[in-house]
Amino acid sequence: MHWQYSCLVNVIFFSANMRKLIFLIFTSILTLNTITKADPLTLVRDLVQFNIAGHPVLHKSVEWPFDPDVGTRRSRQYQELNGYLGENAIERLGLGIDGYDRERLEQQRKRDDGHLNGIDYLTP
């Protein structure tokens, strides 16, 4: 029994040391490939550039093409296609894009004949 206990302790001790050794080897391999240039002038320049003046990306000027009248033109096109306030847009979405929109529209009109907003209205 004493022998089994000592083997168990050796295995646990060995595995803890192995974990430490693997961690040490792994971190040393990672630090071998890093090349740092820490000149005093570089440190001062980086300190000023990134902390005082801001990141260089913040100082780039970007121009976006902007047309303020495009909303009015596109609104007209949207209303021609989907109706005022998009009243035909839902119907167009329900018809699908597979080329069977006319057949589907006929089926929907037959199905919805006699219905108004989901309620059957009285027909004489």
C-alpha positions in Angstrom: 0.0 0.0 0.0 2.8 2.4 0.8 4.4 1.7 -2.5 1.2 2.5 -4.4 0.9 5.8 -2.5 4.4 6.8 -3.3 3.9 6.1 -7.0 0.7 8.2 -7.0 2.6 11.1 -5.3 5.4 10.7 -7.9 3.0 10.8 -10.8 1.2 13.9 -9.4 4.5 15.6 -8.7 5.9 14.6 -12.1 2.8 15.9 -13.9 3.0 19.2 -12.1 6.6 19.6 -13.0 5.9 18.5 -16.6 3.2 21.2 -16.8 5.6 23.8 -15.6 8.3 22.6 -18.1 5.8 22.6 -21.0 4.7 26.1 -20.0 8.3 27.3 -19.8 9.2 25.8 -23.2 6.1 27.2 -24.8 6.7 30.8 -23.5 10.3 30.7 -24.4 9.4 29.7 -28.0 6.9 32.5 -28.2 9.4 35.1 -26.9 12.2 34.0 -29.3 10.3 35.3 -32.4 9.4 38.7 -31.0 11.8 41.4 -32.1 11.4 44.7 -30.3 13.1 48.0 -31.0 13.0 50.0 -27.9 15.2 53.0 -28.6 14.6 56.0 -26.3 13.6 58.1 -29.3 11.1 55.6 -30.5 9.5 55.4 -27.1 9.2 59.2 -26.9 7.8 59.4 -30.4 5.2 56.7 -29.7 4.3 58.3 -26.4 3.6 61.6 -28.1 2.0 60.2 -31.2 -0.4 57.8 -29.5 -1.2 59.5 -26.2 -1.0 63.2 -26.9 -1.7 63.7 -30.6 -3.9 60.6 -31.1 -3.6 57.7 -33.4 -2.7 58.6 -37.0 -6.0 57.1 -38.3 -7.9 59.8 -36.4 -6.1 62.6 -38.4 -6.8 61.2 -41.9 -9.3 63.2 -43.9 -11.9 61.1 -45.8 -14.4 62.4 -48.4 -17.6 60.7 -49.1 -19.7 61.4 -52.2 -23.0 62.8 -50.9 -26.0 63.9 -52.9 -28.7 65.5 -50.8 -31.3 65.1 -53.5 -30.9 61.3 -54.0 -33.5 60.6 -51.3 -36.2 62.5 -53.2 -35.4 60.7 -56.5 -35.3 57.3 -54.9 -38.5 58.0 -53.1 -40.2 58.6 -56.4 -38.9 55.4 -57.8 -39.9 53.5 -54.7 -43.5 54.9 -54.9 -43.8 54.0 -58.6 -42.7 50.4 -57.8 -44.3 49.8 -54.4 -47.1 52.4 -54.1 -47.4 55.3 -51.8 -46.1 54.3 -48.3 -45.2 50.9 -49.7 -48.7 49.5 -49.8 -47.8 47.1 -52.7 -44.4 46.1 -51.2 -45.8 43.3 -49.0 -47.8 41.9 -51.9 -44.7 41.9 -54.1 -42.7 40.1 -51.4 -45.5 37.5 -51.0 -45.4 36.8 -54.7 -41.8 35.5 -54.6 -39.0 35.8 -57.1 -39.1 32.4 -58.8 -41.0 33.5 -61.9 -44.4 32.2 -60.8 -45.6 35.6 -59.4 -48.6 35.9 -61.8 -49.9 32.4 -61.0 -49.4 33.0 -57.3 -51.2 36.4 -57.5 -54.2 34.7 -59.2 -54.3 32.0 -56.4 -54.2 34.7 -53.7 -56.9 36.8 -55.3 -59.2 33.7 -55.5 -58.4 32.9 -51.9 -59.0 36.5 -50.7 -62.2 37.0 -52.7 -64.9 38.0 -50.2 -62.5 38.8 -47.4 -61.6 42.3 -46.1 -58.7 42.5 -43.7 -59.1 38.9 -42.6 -62.9 39.3 -41.9 -65.6 38.0 -44.1 -67.9 40.8 -45.1 -71.5 40.2 -45.9 -72.3 39.6 -49.5 -76.0 39.6 -50.7 
